[in-house]
């Protein structure tokens, strides 16, 4: 007869939400409609996004303009007359 391995972990045996991370993750996965971010977190993120957008806009306005397709006069060797 083989002996059973002793285990101290009750995480897999527990079926109720005890406040442990594994239980909370399981509960959150099973109840997505009850899980929402806090108002403080959403306000903080909204403010961060506003700041990020303002910085990006400032960078874009500071950047020099580059002529990607400059208008060049046609030279005789590039013209093709068929």
C-alpha positions in Angstrom: 0.0 0.0 0.0 1.4 3.4 -1.0 1.2 6.3 1.3 -0.5 9.5 0.3 1.7 12.6 0.0 1.0 15.1 2.8 0.1 18.5 1.6 -0.3 21.8 3.4 -2.0 23.6 0.5 -5.7 23.9 0.8 -6.0 26.2 -2.2 -7.4 23.4 -4.4 -9.7 22.0 -1.8 -11.4 25.3 -0.9 -14.6 26.0 -2.8 -15.5 29.4 -1.1 -13.9 32.8 -1.7 -11.5 33.3 1.1 -9.7 36.4 0.0 -6.7 34.4 -1.4 -5.5 35.4 -4.8 -6.4 32.2 -6.5 -9.9 32.2 -5.1 -10.4 35.8 -6.1 -9.2 35.2 -9.6 -11.6 32.3 -10.0 -14.5 34.4 -8.6 -13.6 37.3 -10.9 -13.5 35.0 -13.9 -16.9 33.6 -13.0 -18.5 37.0 -12.3 -17.3 39.5 -14.9 -20.4 41.7 -14.6 -19.7 42.4 -10.9 -16.0 43.4 -11.5 -15.5 47.1 -12.3 -12.5 49.4 -11.8 -12.7 51.9 -9.0 -13.7 55.5 -9.8 -10.3 56.7 -8.5 -8.5 54.4 -10.9 -10.5 55.3 -13.9 -10.1 59.1 -13.2 -6.4 58.6 -12.8 -6.1 56.7 -16.1 -8.3 59.3 -17.9 -6.0 62.1 -16.6 -2.9 60.2 -17.7 -4.3 59.7 -21.2 -5.1 63.4 -21.4 -1.5 64.3 -20.4 -0.1 61.8 -22.8 -2.2 63.2 -25.7 -1.1 66.7 -24.8 2.5 65.7 -24.8 2.2 63.9 -28.1 0.5 67.0 -29.7 3.3 69.3 -28.4 5.9 66.9 -29.8 4.2 66.9 -33.2 3.9 70.7 -33.3 7.6 71.1 -32.4 8.8 68.7 -35.0 10.1 70.1 -38.3 8.1 69.5 -41.4 9.7 67.2 -43.9 9.0 67.4 -47.6 8.3 63.7 -48.4 7.5 64.2 -52.1 9.1 67.5 -53.0 8.0 69.0 -56.3 11.0 68.7 -58.6 11.2 70.3 -62.1 11.4 67.6 -64.8 14.9 67.2 -66.2 15.5 66.2 -69.8 17.0 62.8 -68.9 14.0 61.8 -66.7 11.4 62.6 -69.3 10.1 59.8 -71.4 8.5 60.8 -74.7 6.9 57.8 -76.5 
